[in-house]
Amino acid sequence: MPVVQFGRTGMRVSRVCLGTMTFGGQADEKTSAAIMDVAEEHGIFFFDLADMYPIPNDATTVGKTEEFVGRWMRGKRDRFVLASKFHAPMGAGPNDRGNSRVHMMRAVDASLRRLQTDYLDLYQIHRWDDTTPIEETLQGLDDLRRAGKIRYAGASNLAAWQLMSSLRASELKNIVRFESVQPRYNVLFRSIEAEMVPACVANGLAIMAYNPLAAGMLTGKYRAGQPPIAGTRFTFGGNSGPLYGKRYWHEETLALVERLKADVASRGKSLTHVALRWVLDQPGITVAIVGASKPEQLQDSLKGVHVTLDDADRAACDGAWYALPRRTLADES
């Protein structure tokens, strides 16, 4: 597994980061441990979590992902880079959500307890919070860094203007800044290339691309005219299933993925492997976050790290993006 520098920081991470949102939902604790075993065997030492995981979740499952990882990691914490996130509701109270100082301080302590550790390598806001000044959030993260509870700060699901606003606030106040962003990015969704990627490259931020396989769409297991497979992300309850459906479950997308799968197969390659390699090859991308609900899925996906794309593969991937109907972010959020 290749190892890369994490943005402008001195921290080094595995090129593939293990996504864990299935742990406690699609994957029970035994299966989750087996997935982490596969990751470790393949040299992955960077894990991404969130206090709200698994997805989908409810009052009985929220936080289970961190608990599973904490129990699995006992005795070997310092061999891994742990990233977690906060923002989502973790209780019924008015201060049990968001990016405020009061919620952040509660959230980090709860995550540390579940993970059985006294520090996080990377602590990220899960989303922007319009109700909390970014200066308050950054000052809280700075205090956590000074207290030794976190090493670096990052952000997930930001717009480019929100990133630049936060960087300016950090500079003006001389406090911790975001050293990474975590956006959605794959062959079927490349909107970040216009502004977010150039902004990160210009300012030395790491980019952690999530959904590199488009919620499984780019494994090629779905077919146009057929319903989603039971137990997959497209059949999740609550808001999750409909959200993934809005993003990817369109007849034209399904048909296009079938054509792309056949195209790369004509050169002896798997669409799963090509899709992951394509993300890793894109300018500015530091790591790809890869998850699984079964250990054999991760085992197969990681073969993409060692695939070499040729001009025909790259042209096919570009052609897929340009052939898709243009949708606004509001259509897919």
C-alpha positions as CSV (number, residue, x, y, z in Angstrom):
1,M,0.0,0.0,0.0
2,P,1.5,3.3,-1.0
3,V,2.0,5.9,1.7
4,V,1.6,9.7,1.1
5,Q,2.0,13.0,2.9
6,F,-1.2,14.4,4.3
7,G,-1.4,17.8,2.7
8,R,1.1,20.3,4.1
9,T,1.3,18.5,7.4
10,G,4.0,16.1,8.6
11,M,1.6,13.2,8.9
12,R,1.8,10.3,6.5
13,V,-1.2,8.1,5.7
14,S,-2.0,5.1,3.6
15,R,-3.2,5.9,0.1
16,V,-6.5,4.1,0.7
17,C,-8.4,5.1,3.9
18,L,-10.8,2.6,5.3
19,G,-14.4,3.8,5.4
20,T,-16.3,2.5,8.4
21,M,-19.9,3.6,8.1
22,T,-21.1,0.0,7.6
23,F,-19.8,-1.1,11.1
24,G,-22.7,-1.7,13.3
25,G,-25.3,-1.5,10.5
26,Q,-24.6,-3.6,7.4
27,A,-21.7,-5.3,9.2
28,D,-22.0,-6.8,12.7
29,E,-19.0,-6.7,15.1
30,K,-17.4,-9.9,13.9
31,T,-17.7,-8.9,10.2
32,S,-16.4,-5.4,11.0
33,A,-13.4,-6.9,12.7
34,A,-12.8,-9.2,9.7
35,I,-12.9,-6.1,7.4
36,M,-10.4,-4.3,9.6
37,D,-8.2,-7.4,9.5
38,V,-8.2,-7.3,5.7
39,A,-7.4,-3.6,5.8
40,E,-4.4,-4.1,8.1
41,E,-3.1,-7.0,6.1
42,H,-3.1,-4.8,3.0
43,G,-1.2,-2.0,4.7
44,I,-4.2,0.4,5.4
45,F,-3.5,2.3,8.6
46,F,-5.8,5.3,8.0
47,F,-9.4,4.8,9.2
48,D,-12.2,7.3,8.8
49,L,-15.2,7.4,11.2
50,A,-17.9,9.6,12.5
51,D,-19.7,9.7,15.8
52,M,-23.1,9.2,14.1
53,Y,-22.0,6.0,12.3
54,P,-23.3,3.5,11.3
55,I,-25.5,4.6,8.4
56,P,-28.4,4.1,8.6
57,N,-28.6,4.5,12.3
58,D,-31.1,5.0,15.1
59,A,-31.0,5.6,18.9
60,T,-29.8,2.0,19.5
61,T,-27.0,2.0,16.9
62,V,-25.5,5.5,16.8
63,G,-21.9,5.4,18.0
64,K,-21.5,1.7,17.5
65,T,-18.9,2.1,14.7
66,E,-16.5,3.9,17.0
67,E,-17.1,1.3,19.7
68,F,-16.3,-1.6,17.3
69,V,-13.1,0.1,16.1
70,G,-12.1,0.9,19.7
71,R,-12.4,-2.7,20.8
72,W,-10.6,-4.0,17.7
73,M,-7.7,-1.5,18.0
74,R,-6.9,-2.3,21.7
75,G,-3.1,-2.6,22.1
76,K,-2.2,-1.2,18.6
77,R,-3.7,2.3,18.6
78,D,-0.4,4.0,17.8
79,R,0.0,2.1,14.6
80,F,-3.1,3.7,13.1
81,V,-4.2,7.2,12.0
82,L,-7.8,7.7,13.2
83,A,-10.1,10.4,11.8
84,S,-13.6,11.0,13.1
85,K,-16.3,13.6,12.5
86,F,-18.9,15.5,14.5
87,H,-22.0,17.6,13.6
88,A,-25.0,15.2,13.3
89,P,-27.6,14.9,16.1
90,M,-26.3,12.6,18.9
91,G,-29.3,13.2,21.2
92,A,-32.6,15.0,21.6
93,G,-31.2,18.1,23.2
94,P,-30.8,21.4,21.4
95,N,-27.1,21.4,21.9
96,D,-26.6,17.7,20.9
97,R,-25.8,18.7,17.3
98,G,-24.0,21.2,15.1
99,N,-20.5,22.7,15.2
100,S,-20.9,24.8,18.3
101,R,-18.2,24.8,21.0
102,V,-20.6,23.2,23.5
103,H,-21.5,20.3,21.2
104,M,-17.9,19.9,20.0
105,M,-16.5,19.5,23.5
106,R,-19.1,16.9,24.4
107,A,-18.8,15.1,21.1
108,V,-15.0,14.7,21.2
109,D,-15.0,13.3,24.7
110,A,-17.7,10.8,23.8
111,S,-15.8,9.7,20.7
112,L,-12.6,9.3,22.7
113,R,-14.4,7.1,25.2
114,R,-16.0,4.9,22.5
115,L,-12.6,4.6,20.7
116,Q,-10.7,3.9,23.9
117,T,-8.1,6.5,23.1
118,D,-7.0,9.8,24.4
119,Y,-6.5,11.5,21.0
120,L,-7.7,11.7,17.4
121,D,-5.2,12.3,14.6
122,L,-7.8,14.1,12.6
123,Y,-11.1,15.7,13.8
124,Q,-13.5,16.9,11.1
125,I,-16.7,18.9,11.0
126,H,-19.1,16.6,9.2
127,R,-21.0,19.5,7.6
128,W,-21.1,23.3,7.6
129,D,-23.2,24.8,10.3
130,D,-25.0,28.1,9.3
131,T,-26.0,28.7,12.9
132,T,-22.5,28.7,14.4
133,P,-19.8,31.3,13.4
134,I,-16.9,29.5,11.8
135,E,-14.6,31.4,14.2
136,E,-16.3,29.7,17.1
137,T,-15.8,26.2,15.6
138,L,-12.2,26.9,14.7
139,Q,-11.4,28.3,18.1
140,G,-12.9,25.2,19.7
141,L,-10.8,22.9,17.5
142,D,-7.7,25.0,18.3
143,D,-8.4,24.5,22.0
144,L,-8.7,20.7,21.4
145,R,-5.4,20.7,19.6
146,R,-3.7,22.6,22.5
147,A,-5.3,20.1,25.0
148,G,-3.8,17.2,23.0
149,K,-7.2,15.7,22.2
150,I,-6.7,16.2,18.4
151,R,-3.7,16.5,16.2
152,Y,-5.2,18.1,13.1
153,A,-8.6,19.6,12.0
154,G,-10.5,18.9,8.8
155,A,-13.8,19.3,7.1
156,S,-16.3,17.2,5.2
157,N,-18.9,18.2,2.6
158,L,-17.9,21.9,2.3
159,A,-18.4,24.2,-0.7
160,A,-15.3,25.9,-1.9
161,W,-16.5,29.3,-0.6
162,Q,-17.0,27.8,2.9
163,L,-13.4,26.4,2.8
164,M,-11.9,29.7,1.8
165,S,-13.9,31.5,4.5
166,S,-12.6,29.2,7.1
167,L,-9.0,29.5,5.9
168,R,-9.3,33.2,6.1
169,A,-10.7,33.1,9.6
170,S,-7.9,30.8,10.7
171,E,-5.3,33.2,9.3
172,L,-6.8,36.3,10.8
173,K,-7.0,34.7,14.3
174,N,-3.8,32.7,14.0
175,I,-5.6,29.5,15.1
176,V,-5.9,26.0,13.8
177,R,-7.0,25.6,10.2
178,F,-8.5,22.8,8.2
179,E,-5.8,20.6,6.8
180,S,-8.1,18.4,4.8
181,V,-11.4,18.2,3.1
182,Q,-13.6,15.2,2.5
183,P,-15.8,15.6,-0.6
184,R,-17.8,13.1,-2.7
185,Y,-15.8,12.3,-5.9
186,N,-16.0,9.5,-8.5
187,V,-16.3,8.9,-12.2
188,L,-20.0,9.8,-12.0
189,F,-19.6,12.9,-9.9
190,R,-16.7,15.3,-10.6
191,S,-18.1,18.7,-9.6
192,I,-15.3,19.4,-7.1
193,E,-12.8,19.7,-10.0
194,A,-14.1,23.2,-10.8
195,E,-13.3,25.0,-7.5
196,M,-12.6,22.7,-4.6
197,V,-9.6,20.8,-6.0
198,P,-7.8,24.0,-7.2
199,A,-8.5,25.7,-3.9
200,C,-7.1,22.7,-2.0
201,V,-4.0,22.4,-4.2
202,A,-3.3,26.1,-3.9
203,N,-3.6,26.0,-0.1
204,G,-1.9,22.7,0.6
205,L,-4.9,20.8,1.8
206,A,-5.3,17.0,1.6
207,I,-8.3,15.7,-0.3
208,M,-10.0,12.6,1.1
209,A,-12.4,11.4,-1.7
210,Y,-15.4,9.5,-0.4
211,N,-17.8,7.4,-2.6
212,P,-15.1,6.4,-5.1
213,L,-17.3,3.5,-6.2
214,A,-20.5,5.7,-6.2
215,A,-22.2,3.7,-3.4
216,G,-21.5,0.5,-5.3
217,M,-22.9,1.7,-8.6
218,L,-19.4,1.5,-10.1
219,T,-19.0,-2.2,-9.1
220,G,-21.4,-2.9,-12.0
221,K,-23.7,-5.1,-9.9
222,Y,-26.8,-3.1,-10.7
223,R,-28.9,-3.3,-13.9
224,A,-31.1,-0.9,-15.7
225,G,-34.8,-1.8,-15.3
226,Q,-34.2,-3.9,-12.1
227,P,-34.8,-2.8,-8.5
228,P,-31.9,-2.2,-6.1
229,I,-30.5,-5.2,-4.4
230,A,-31.8,-5.7,-0.9
231,G,-29.5,-4.7,1.9
232,T,-27.5,-2.2,-0.2
233,R,-27.3,1.5,0.3
234,F,-30.1,2.2,-2.1
235,T,-32.5,0.3,0.1
236,F,-31.5,2.0,3.4
237,G,-34.3,3.3,5.6
238,G,-34.8,6.9,6.7
239,N,-33.2,9.5,4.5
240,S,-30.2,7.5,3.5
241,G,-31.7,5.3,0.8
242,P,-33.5,8.1,-1.0
243,L,-30.4,10.3,-0.8
244,Y,-28.3,7.7,-2.6
245,G,-31.1,7.1,-5.0
246,K,-31.2,10.9,-5.9
247,R,-27.4,10.8,-6.4
248,Y,-27.1,7.7,-8.6
249,W,-30.2,5.7,-9.2
250,H,-31.2,7.0,-12.7
251,E,-32.0,4.9,-15.7
252,E,-29.5,6.8,-17.8
253,T,-26.8,6.3,-15.2
254,L,-27.5,2.5,-14.9
255,A,-27.3,2.1,-18.7
256,L,-24.1,4.2,-18.9
257,V,-22.4,2.1,-16.2
258,E,-23.3,-1.1,-18.0
259,R,-21.6,0.3,-21.2
260,L,-18.6,1.4,-19.2
261,K,-18.3,-2.0,-17.5
262,A,-18.3,-3.7,-20.9
263,D,-15.8,-1.2,-22.3
264,V,-13.1,-1.8,-19.6
265,A,-13.9,-5.5,-19.6
266,S,-12.9,-5.6,-23.3
267,R,-9.4,-4.7,-22.1
268,G,-9.4,-7.4,-19.4
269,K,-10.2,-5.0,-16.5
270,S,-12.8,-4.8,-13.7
271,L,-14.9,-1.7,-13.5
272,T,-14.5,-1.7,-9.7
273,H,-10.7,-1.6,-10.0
274,V,-10.7,1.0,-12.8
275,A,-13.0,3.3,-10.9
276,L,-10.8,3.2,-7.8
277,R,-7.6,3.7,-9.7
278,W,-9.2,6.6,-11.7
279,V,-9.9,8.5,-8.4
280,L,-6.4,7.8,-7.1
281,D,-4.8,9.1,-10.4
282,Q,-6.7,12.4,-10.4
283,P,-4.8,15.6,-9.7
284,G,-5.0,16.8,-6.1
285,I,-6.5,13.6,-4.6
286,T,-4.6,12.5,-1.5
287,V,-6.5,9.4,-0.5
288,A,-9.6,7.4,-1.5
289,I,-11.9,6.3,1.2
290,V,-13.0,2.7,0.5
291,G,-15.6,0.9,2.6
292,A,-17.2,-2.6,2.6
293,S,-19.9,-4.6,4.2
294,K,-18.0,-7.9,3.8
295,P,-14.3,-8.6,4.0
296,E,-14.2,-10.1,0.5
297,Q,-15.6,-6.9,-1.0
298,L,-12.7,-4.9,0.4
299,Q,-10.2,-7.6,-0.7
300,D,-11.5,-7.2,-4.2
301,S,-11.7,-3.4,-4.3
302,L,-8.1,-3.1,-3.2
303,K,-6.9,-4.8,-6.4
304,G,-7.6,-1.4,-8.0
305,V,-4.6,0.1,-6.2
306,H,-2.3,-1.9,-8.4
307,V,-4.1,-1.5,-11.7
308,T,-2.6,0.8,-14.4
309,L,-5.0,2.7,-16.6
310,D,-4.3,3.2,-20.3
311,D,-5.5,6.0,-22.5
312,A,-8.6,4.0,-23.5
313,D,-9.6,3.5,-19.9
314,R,-9.2,7.2,-19.1
315,A,-11.1,8.2,-22.2
316,A,-14.0,5.8,-21.3
317,C,-14.2,7.3,-17.8
318,D,-14.2,10.9,-19.1
319,G,-16.8,9.9,-21.7
320,A,-19.1,8.6,-18.9
321,W,-19.0,11.9,-17.0
322,Y,-19.6,14.0,-20.1
323,A,-22.5,11.8,-21.2
324,L,-24.4,12.2,-18.0
325,P,-27.2,14.8,-17.8
326,R,-26.1,17.8,-15.7
327,R,-27.8,18.0,-12.4
328,T,-27.5,20.7,-9.7
329,L,-26.2,19.9,-6.3
330,A,-29.6,20.5,-4.9
331,D,-30.9,17.7,-7.0
332,E,-28.5,15.3,-5.4
333,S,-28.3,16.4,-1.8
